[in-house]
């Protein structure tokens, strides 16, 4: 069997493991510093699926009375490093914790240290894990190919962290994520049938877009990324509003759009895509 398939099927168990091991105890000092106004900004950074998976957490953090930036690590290193100061809460996301951009930015931070570094990592022996003031393991375990368990676990753990940092109780969302893991397991138990069904729905196409809004953008971006990496097919992921203003002109008989509902506040706007 293609090693990618066992990684996909292992996602529910990996998610349960991460959520069951999650604790807010190490985050209590950060919560206190936020309450006392010790941080002048929060920067959430990462690359690839780790960056995408952090987007819902970033949205949650914007409820805080402090500026929050969401910046690709490579961009942060070369173009936004001036935003890192002595009162910055810098939150790294990297499943390996040892990519070149991460390591170089950590070296830069030695000369201009932020107030605190949080790291969400899968490899607890990585340079990022060692450099962090608070290391959050996503407990995804090894992956054979492209991101599967690491994406899902980063998405879940980071959201729980952000919910806690914004002063909300994590018990309900924790239980909701565990329920979602059960739904994932049930769905994946018949994965072959689902693949055949989706294949029949899509049929032959020349162009495929994944379209979303708000927290669904994490899936929109990662869905397109994974298709490029695993299927080696150029699929585009875009915000629904951006798609409506221009790329809509690509629509034809050989065009397919997968539209993700997103949050209730904007899901009704999907009606403007019915012209497809």
C-alpha positions, 0 to 999 in steps of 0.5 A: 500500500502507498505509505500515504494511505496509512498516514491518512487513516491514522489521523483520528488516533493521532488527533485523539492522542494530541487532544488527550495530552493537551494541557493549558498549565504551561500557558498560564504565565502567558495568560497572565502576561496578556492580562497585564499588558506585557506584550505589545504584539503577537506574531504567528508564523510558519510555512506550508501546512503548519502556517495554514493550520495556524490560521484559525488560531490567529483568527481567535487571537484577534479577539485580544486587545493587542495587535496580532500578525500572521506572517510566513516565516520566510517573509518574517525573516527577510522583510518583517523582522523589524516587527519583532521587539522585546515585548513581542510574543512570537509563536512558531509553527513547524512540524520538523522544527528544523527547516532553514528559515526557522533556524535562521530566524532563531539565530536572528532572534538571539541578537534581538530576543522577543519577550517569549517564544512559543513553538508548536512542533512535532519533533521535540528534539528540534532546534525550535523546540530547544529554543522555545520558552514554551514548547507545545508538542502536537504528538502526531508521530512520524509521517511517511510523505506529505502532511496529514497528521501534522496538519490536523494536529497543529490545527486542533492544538493551536486552536485550543491554545488560542481559545485558552489565551483569549480567556475561554474554557477549552473543555467544550472545544476539546470534546468537540474535537474528540467527536470530530475525530470519531467522525473522521474515523467513521468516514475513513473506514469506507475511504475507498467508497468515498474516493470513488464517489468524489471521483464520479462527482468531479469527472473530467476537468481541466481546472479545479479551485478550492474556495473558502472563507475565514477558518476554512481558508486553512483547508482551502490552502492546504487542500491545494498544497497537498494536491500539488505535492501528493497528486502532482496536479496544479490546484488553486486555493483561494478566498471566495471573495477574491475568486469572485473578483477576477478568477471567476472568468476561468469558469467553463464546462471543464472547470470545477470549484469545491466551495467550503462553507466556512463560518455561519457569518459568511456562509450565506455569501456562497449564493454569489458563486451560483453563477458558476 
